[in-house]
Each structure stands twice: as C-alpha cells, then as structure tokens.
Amino acid sequence: MNMRHFAIAAAGLWFCANAPVFAQSQPVVVVELYTSQGCSSCPPADAFMEQLVANPQVIPLALHVDYWDYIGWKDIFAQPGFTDRQKAYAYAIGSRTIYTPQMIIGGSDRIEGNNPDAVNMAVANHLAQHGDITLDLQRNGDTLSISAASASPDSTPYDVHLVRYKSAETVDITRGENAGLTMTYHNIVTDWQVLGQWTPDTPLAVDAPLTGDDAVVVIIQSPGNDAIVAAARLN
C-alpha cells in the first residue's frame, strides 16, 4: 500500500534569569517521524529511524498517531496529542491533510513517505545553518536544569518543549494491515509538553521536574509549529 493520508476535520510561562549557559558540543537537527503500527506503508520509515539514531547530530523522535487504530490494531504507543501536533504542522502551511509516514525536519521541512535521500539532504541543509542560540541541559536527581542564551538577543518569542522517549521497543503485531510483523521501534516519544515561552533578550534558566528513566530532549521552537532553532538531549 502507498503512503497513507488522512483528511483533517475543520476546526505561558515566561522564563528569565542570569545563570551560566553552556553551549552544545555540536549542532543537532530534530527529525520527527509521524507513524502508526496500523499503517502498512510505515515499516520502512520505522526501520530508517535506526539509521538516524546512529547519527549523533540527529535527534530522531517517533510520534505514534492514533488515527489508524480503527482498522484492526491499536498502536500501543499512540497518543492523541501527537496527532494534534501533526495536524498543527499541516495547519501551519494551510493544509487539511496529514500523512503516515511523514517526517518533519527541523520543524520546517516536510517529507511524506519513506524517502531517506530527501531526509538526509534536509538534515545536511539544517546542519549547515549556524544558529544563534546555545542550549544546555543538566540533570540533578529529579530536576532538569535548562539554560539557553542567544548571540543575537531580541524579543522574538519561542516555545520551550520538554520531550521524553524510550530508546527502543519490539512489538508483535497480530492484527490489522501489519499482522504477523515483529517491529522494533526507536526513540518512541512517551511524553511531550510545552514548559512555557522564552524571549532571547535575556538568558533562560529554568528547572523542571523530571522523573523516570526515559531520555530527555528540550526543543526551542518558533510558535505555530515553525522552525526549531535549538535542541539538546540527555540519554
């Protein structure tokens, strides 16, 4: 079956403080994969995630959507909020259609279907761009300390996202379009929340509660599901 698509129905906190900020050791690019265990065209894209995980300059995040659950297999990782985030990306460009699989690179490039060459090219293009914002994460017990600063301070607002993910999990699919497949999924997002909004006219320094062993990613993104201007992770 070809790439799956789905028609969309019509329808903060401000942080600032003076604190030391440590730069990322190298630039990174966030790649969001929108996928479903119930979509027969998704397994190749799910498998490609393993290659992206191996690249230290890529933060791949698999967001499992719930709109294919009705066809016989409920995706055990799917959350309605991930479907909402994918819809927001579509709305941002005036589209009423969402696809699985779909990859969003750096919050701005959209690639439908499994197209590793296009993804790799988009990743390379983003890495070639030098952002002005540095971002550092430090964990102390159940507290995550987030620091950020801009080399070109201004009053542009950005959303600060906190993401958690599991590194890998294997699933035996017994019903639906992928019945009989055993799939290993990578960087499975388990939680996504917006901590608040920040403007880079002052350094950012904020603590967030953090429990459990899931890996951590912080993303700084333009509002309205636009460009991701900085990201960092803790495994």
N, C-alpha and C positions, 0 to 999 in steps of 0.2 A: 504494500500500500504506500502511496505517496505521502508526502508531508501532510500532517493533519492541520486543519484550521478550524476556528470556532468564531462565529459572529458575536460581537459584544452587544448586549442589550443597551438601549439608550439610558440613558440615565446620568506655645513653646517656652520652651525654656531658653533663656539667653545666658551663655557662659562667658565669663572673662575673669582672668586673674593673672598675676605676674608669677611665673614659675619657669624653671629651666625646661627647654624643649630640645629634644634630641632628634636629629634627622634620621630618616630611613637610610639604610646602607646602600640601597639601590632602588630605582623606580620600579613600580609594580602596576599591573593592569588587572582590573576586576573583570572576569568573564562570568556572566550569569547564564546558566542553561535552564530554560523552562521545558520541563519534560514530564512524562507520565508513564507509569508502569503499564497502563492500559492502552498505550499508543504503539501500534506495530511499527511505525517509522522511527521511533525514538531509540531503540537499542544501539544503532551505530553512533549516534551522538553521545549516548551514555558511555559507550566504550572509549570514545575520543577524549572524554574527561580525564581518563587515566594518563594520557599523554600530557594534558595541560597541567595536571597535578605535579608532574615531574619537572616542570619549568619553574624555577624559583622566582621568576619575575612575573608570574601569573598567579592570581588568586581566583581559582575556579570555584563557583558556587552553584550547586544543583538545587533549583527550586521546583519541587514537585507540585503540579497543579491538580485540581480536583474535578475538572470538567469532563474527564473521560471515565470517571468512576462508574457511570451508569451503564457502561457496555459490558459489564460482567466481572470486572476485577477492581476492587477498591485499592488504590495506591496507598500503602501504609505510611508513606512519608508526606502525602499531600496535605496542604493547608489552604483554606480559602484566602488567607492573606497573601499567599504567593500568587494566586490567580488575580487578586486585586492589584498587586504590583505590576504584573504583566499587562493588565488592562490599562493601568496608568501610563505605561510606556506607549501603548497604542494611542491612547487619547492625546498624548503629548505631540504626536505628529498628525493628528486628525484622522486616525484610522479607527474603524469599527471591527477589525478582525485581529485575532490572535492565533498563533500557530504553535504546534509542537512537532518536532523540536524547534526551538528558537534560541539563539544566543545573542545576548546584549553585551557588547564590548565597551568598557569604559563609560557606560551609561549613555552612549551616543550612537554607536554603530549597531545596526540590527541585521542579523543574518538568519534567514529561515532555512530549515532543513539541515542536513548534516553536510557541512562544507568546510573541512579542515583547512584547505588552502586559503579560503577567504578569511577564516578566523585568524590564522597565523599572520596573514598580511595586516589585518586590522590591529592585532596585538603589536606587531612591529611598528606600525604607524604611531600608536599611542606611546610606546616606549621612546620613540624619537622626539616626542614633545617633552619639554622640560617645564614642569610645574613649579609654581612659586611657593607652594605650601609644604611644610615638613610636618610629619606626624609620628608620634612615638607612643607606644603602649607599654605599661609595666603592671604586672600583677603582684599584689601582696595579699596572700590568703584569699579572702572572698571579696576583695576590692580591686577594680581595674582603674588605673590612673591613665587618663588620656591627656596628652599635651600636643598642641599644634601651634604653628605660627606661620606667617606669610612674609616672604621677602618683599612683597609689594602690598602693604596694608591698605585696605579700602573698606567700604561699608557694604560690600556685596554680601547678602545673606546666604548661608549654606546650611543644609540639614546634616546632622551628625547621626549616623546609623550604627547600631550595635548588632552584630550578626554572630550566631553560634552555629557550628556544624560538626557532624560526625565525619571522620575521615573515610570510612568505607563500611558497607554492609552488604551481605549477599542475601538475595531473596529468591525463593522458588515460587514462580508464578503458575498457578494451577487453573486459572480461568481467564476468559477474555481473549483478546487478539494475540497476546503473547503467551498463551497457555503452553506449558511444557518447557519454557525457558527458565534457566537459572542465571540471574543477572547480579553482577557486583556493581553497586553504585558508589560513586566517590564524592566526597565533600558535600554531603547531604545536609542542607540547611534545616536546622531544627527550630530556630527562633530568629525573628527579625523585628527590631524595634527602633523607633526614632527617639533618640535621647533628648533632642532639642535643636535649637538653631544657634549658629555662631556667625559673627561677622569678623573678618580678619583684621579689623582695625586695632584689635588688642589680642594678645596671645590667649589661647584656650588652655585651661587647666581644670579638669573636672574628674571626679571619682564616680564610678558606677558600681553597684553591687554585682557580684559575679560568683555564681555557684556552679558546681558540677565540673566535669572533665572535658566537655566539648570545646573544640578550638574556637578562637575568638577572632573576629575581624571588625575593625572600625572603618567606616566609609564616610568621607565628606563629599557630599553631592549637591549640585545646584537643585533648588526646589523644582517640583514639577517633573521629576524623573528625567533630569537633563544630565549634563556631563559630570562624571566622577572626577574630582580634582585631586583627591588624595585617598590612600588606603593603606592599612597596615594590619598585620595579623600576629597572633600568638598561638602556637600549637599546644 
